[in-house]
């Protein structure tokens, strides 16, 4: 399998993750029923976010924490998010950038969970 090296790879990663998340019985209600996520707006932001992390681009502009504060989530949601993200990476990619994607997802999950009061500060 290839590593993550192009914008098309970023799109494959993000789209693949959201296909899994929106089919997941734990995560789907948060995205669909509560957040009423508009994928036509949300996905391009995530392409930019992950492109910045994995490919060094600088298009992402935003404050992701703000939108997550009102969500009805707990630590189980973060565990599932991480599992699905890692499954998606492993289903499509292998290599140093794929490993970076998984490491960074752990950091993002930890920061979000801590700031949302789901984990004690480190």
Secondary structure, 3 states (H helix, E strand, C coil): CCCCCCHHHHHHHHHHHHHHHCCCCCCHHHHHHHCCCCHHHHHHHHHHHHHHHHHCCCCCCCCHHHHHCCCCCCHHHHHHHHHHHHHHHHHHCCCHHHHHHHHHHHHHHHHHHHHCCCCCCC
